[in-house]
Amino acid sequence: MNENSWDENRAMDLLNQFEAILESDPLIDEVGFIHPSQFVTLSNECGESGDSSEDGAFGPKNTKFWNRDHKLGISTEVLLPLCKAAKSAFMDALKQYKNLCSFSDNNHEDENIMFGSLSCLSFESEVMKHGRAVLLLSCDFGTAWNSRKLVVSKKQQLSMLMDELLLSALVLSYSPKSEQAWSHRRWVIKMIAGKHSNLQDIMAKESELVEKIAERSKMNYRAWNHRCWLVSYMTREQMLHELKKSRDWAGLHVADNSCFHYRRRLILGISENSCCKQEGENSSYDVENYQIVKEELDLNEVLIKRYIGREALWLHRRFLSLCMIRHLTTMHDISCHPEQKTSMDNEINIFLDNESCLLNYCSTIQDTEFEDFKAQAMYSAVYFLWLITQIPQFREIDLQVKLRTENLKTILHEACPERSFLWGFPDLNGSF
């Protein structure tokens, strides 16, 4: 037996051992790759006894795989041969599966059809088994994901769909930014939606999964983008719960704009949901939506004052201010009584006064040695410059507009003089 043949046989033995572990412990929820030297440490920590190896050295029983408490560790030493063996076995099984399925579809004799169907089921199982092994070693192997979609779409069984969610979660445990895995989860959820009654439970678990992964993998855009996508399948109550639940997380991760983007998506979803209600319910929902935006603005102001120079907070405030402006101007326009219009005018003035106070607070550069204070002054001035262009009523206050515009010029020139030629300032007529 030559060396290449021996290597192939050994790799196949590794693959069989790997797949046997996956079959014996279906509750595995985390996969990791471990340097061979760490197996002894892991075994000692878990109180496992060592055995004498073939060369007489004392060591752990298995230096290729480690499986305990539903955690699976794979030695980096065997990754390459194991991956090659898994891909080879998978491609062979997929080829035979497609050939037999094609034969079964084109054959009209009952005995051959039965034989072909049984063979298809056999190779279907092989495709799913080897495909799982491949994806746990190489998560971006698109052919393996697509073959699983092919098999699952023919069956459309809830148990198979739930197994796909488990597999993709297992892949995400070692590759949290895998676009293929996130995309596969969305495909599975689309398959479940409208056909099974447990969709809302799945939404809650999906949101928990994203938060868990986001805690371990910072600035994970793909995870948060998946969470934003889930909003379209949530009920109003779930969206309100998610907004409340993610509040503390957002306060502890102010540099992660993805979390604030998710909160914006929730607020939009809540607003869109209220538009679908009957006219009698709309008024109560409008009040609730207004209160949600107001509370978010208050939270945003607290975070801006607490964490100096965080651009994500100022970008989030633009969205919230725009929601507030649209609500107040809409209520002002549809008000039939002078008292209601006056009340809305007062609300607008209160909002603008609060924003002006925030500008005055944040525009002071307390220490020129720290860039954060300069950044805070610049972000606040740019935000206020943007705000002026959003509110027509604001331009009616002649003297205050002129004074605030001059203040903005001074702040921006002090904070970033090298960009002074980029700023445009509105005049009293509203033009630049």
DAJOJO-V913071 format. One record per helix or strand. SS is the DSSP state (~ for helix, > for strand). FROM is the first residue (numbers start at 1). TO is the last residue. If there is no record, write none. Layout:
SS;FROM;TO  SS;FROM;TO
//
This chain:
~;3;24  >;30;34  ~;38;45  >;51;52  >;58;59  >;65;68  >;71;75  ~;76;106  ~;110;135  ~;142;155  ~;158;174  ~;179;192  ~;199;216  ~;221;233  ~;236;252  ~;257;275  ~;279;306  ~;311;334  ~;338;362  ~;371;390  ~;392;396  ~;398;415  ~;417;422
//
